[in-house]
Amino acid sequence: MIKAIVFDLGGTLMEYKGMPLNWEEYYPKGLQNVNRKNGLNLKEEHLQKTLSVLKACNPRNSRRENEIAPEVIFEDATASWPQRPDIRIIIEDFFEGMALEARIFDYTEELIRKCKAEGLKVACLTDLPSGMPDPFFRRSITELEPLLDLYVSSQTCGFRKPNPKGLRDIADCFGIELSEILFVGDEKKDEETARNAGCKFEYINTYLRR
């Protein structure tokens, strides 16, 4: 018997408009914004070293499952810079430079309320964009998060999908078995995560046709 629905977020309940699954082609825009706003006058060699580290940390390339704190990623990525502002400023300016525009899908609120009306707990499990702080991401879902019984991200649980740690944490928090969770997502790695955890899975397009 299903007692809880866990939704992936990006591509399932919301999106950053126009952004692909792999954001590395937007990294130069983020770095240009950091360089310009802080008057750093960085040379091309510094920017290329930074890009190399960011791309190497990108889980779309490395398939890493352990989450790395944004501060650690950007400390490493900017180690060659002759001067640099506070890491928190670098991170904020980097993602600001991508001009991200979040959109909650039209069906999302009604879908969550329907699940709750059926007596189900509703949680989310989302992988954050590489290097993006959890508070930065959560600003994108301020209207969505209050509808959830539990928010879990790759930073709060320490691992990225398809590692099952996030689903295990949700089951523990709700006091239920993993087999009593239905995980709903839009990617193959979401399906793999459910399989690794031993819970049920449906793709969002299938789930919406119920």
Residue, then its C-alpha position, 0 to 999 in steps of 0.5 A: m500500500i502506497k503511503a507517500i508520494v515523492f516527486d522529483l522537482g526539475g522536469t517533474l514539478m518545475e523547470y528553469k526555462g530554457m536550461p538543458l540537463n547539462w548546464e556546462e555551456y552556461y558556465p562561461k556566462g556565469l564566470q563572465n558575470v563574476n569577473r565583470k561585477n567584481g572588477l577582477n580582470l581575470k585572464e583567459e588562462h584563469l577562466q579556463k582553469t576554472l571551467s575545467v574544474l567546474k566541468a570535472c565536478n559536474p555530475r552529468n559528466s562524472r556520474r558522481e553520487n556524493e554531493i560536494a558543498p558549493e563552497v568546496i567546488f568554487e574554492d577549488a575552481t578559483a584557486s588560481w585567481p590572483q584575487r577573489p572576493d568572498i566565495r559566497i559572492i562568487i557563487e551568487d554572481f555565478f548563478e545570477g549570470m545565467a539569468l535563471e528563470a524558474r517556472i512551477f508547472d501549471y499542474t503542480e499545485e493541484l497535483i500535490r493537493k490531490c495527493k494529500a486529499e487521498g491521505l498521502k504524505v508528499a515529499c520531494l527529492t531533487d538533485l541540485p545543479s552542481g555548485m548551487p547552494d540549497p538556499f539559492f535553489r529554494r528561492s526558486i520554489t517558495e510557492l511550492e515548498p509550503l505544499l510539501d510535507l518534506y523537502v529533501s535535496s542532494q545537499t540535505c541528504g549528502f548524495r545524488k541520484p541514483n543513490p537511494k539515500g534520499l529516499r531512505d531518509i524520507a522513509d525514515c522521516f515518515g516512519i514507513e517502509l521504502s516499499e510504501i513509497l511511490f517515486v515520480g520523476d522524469e529521468k532514467k536516473d529517477e527510475e534507477t533511484a527507485r530501483n536501488a531503494g526498493c520502492k515503486f516508480e512512475y514517470i510523470n507523464t504516465y502518472l498524470r494520465r491516471 
